[in-house]
């Protein structure tokens, strides 16, 4: 099981690192690529072809502003693409969010909240868990612990 994390510039690294942390936590192999749909389109196509040949099963793609990167990737592969809108510019990521969720039919990009690289990785793990029972078990244990921690913490509240 393998995921690719792709983002458009070094300035996006902090947001996308959160995706890598989650994938590591769930023992999912991943690769990382800094690519631009506009500045190096030929290299992007080459990397997508290589990811397909390597058996990559999900792509997490982060982009800000007009946020074309996830949509361009989705247009060139059948690998599911999860978009991470990144806040940049004057609109706080709203422009990137709308660019991703408004992808024209029939090229969808699953999209998480602005700057939420972690949620993109959780979604990738859920997608992969349909095929990999060991990952499904790790997710179940994670959710069980999350619930137990929440219940313990909410019982200890003193006002």
Secondary structure by P-SEA (a helix, b strand, c coil): cbbbbbbccccccccaaaaaaaaaaaccccccccccccccaaaaaaaaaaaaaacccbbbbbbccccaaaaaaaaccccbbbbbbbbcccccaaaaaaaaaaccccccccccccccaaaaaaaaaaaaaaccaaaaaaaaaaaaaaaaaaaaaaaaccc
